Amino acid sequence: MSYQRLEEAKAPFGDLVSGMRSLNAMLTQQISALALLFGLSAASIGDVCRAPQGSGTCKSEDSCTTGFTVIDACPNDPVSVKCCIQVSCKDGSGQCLDKSHVSCAGGTFKPDLCPGGDNVQCCQKTAAAPVTSVPPPPTDPFVVYLRRLHELATQYNGDRPANQLVMEWLRHEEYNDLQWTALIGGVDDDFTEVVEKAGVKSIATFRDPGYGIDVKVSHLGACMNGVLLKGPATGMDTNRGDVTGWGGDWITFYGEWRRDSDDEPVGGKYVRDHMANTQDDTTFKLRDLVEDADCYNIGMRLRANPRLSIADEIQRLLASGYKSRMKDFVEGRFKDPSGAQAIAKNMLLPGDDLIVNLGRTRLIQQQGGFFVKLPLYLSDEEMDDLTKGFADRLFDLVRQESAA
């Protein structure tokens, strides 16, 4: 073998991950070519299928009640089995359905917003508006609690800002293990002792006036602490501040999708169906997103103006800030749907931070099992579909909030 050929043979091994992905792509192309040559298809009932209109699952036509079907994408199956595609409308306002087979319960069909024939139209349902309530008085128990903590933190002879000390107290019982210490540092144990000696009793939850759900104080405090200390990443990048909030929830939610992928293989639909709602007991419930949004908004305001008090910011949130929390968070962190897709993708893929990389794998395996398929090995189509579902869900919540 010549020296030039030897160097060419060695080149792919310079980057193991890149080499593995290249090899996988090459094998996939060869298998696809063989399938076309012999008139075969790898798609069978329950498998992922692909068509120009999008990705879907091979199903009997009668069972495709949440999407629309296309032909010739599952040729290895009987004529009655077709590719059931589930995609959002072009403007994100609903789900594309075949109106000749299913009805748009609780909504109306709108044309020209979906791929496919005239029978495939956008089912736009009336969104449930957030629950509204009377703004809390200045003597709201949670605000009073925070004011007492802030007072103790101001009097404390330490080297950390008062708002940071309050956040550390809020998280100290549940979010102060080795993982969290490695991520954003530990809490001030001496200040914790001061609060305990003062006889302050912890408050575990408080009622959100917007959605009428109970907010978990420890998670809110931990996330605010991360945003205050680490701030936002630049551009489309992600950082530890993201991981303490929405990013950590997104990572664990990915693991849940992979755990459930045999039954629900289409990532984007899984996100739209299960992320940030009150019906599913996932690691990314609506309560979690509310906490993520509030912690980002408050953490960023306190970073910008350290003279503000966390108690005043919570009071502002409970009085009126909740009315625009989703808009403030989504537009502040992600800007637009394309930004949300790009940032959600980067949150799932390896970066330069070893702690985050190790934590990401651990969180995914906790939900999906040790041999779970990691995001790095998703196809481009799978990743695009998954992250589009993320963006769709976020901006759907913003639209619901604006309409309330």
Summary of the structure (lengths in Angstrom):
residues: 404
radius of gyration: 24.5
end to end distance: 71.6
largest distance: 82.3
contacts: 1277
relative contact order: 0.10
helix: 54%
strand: 10%
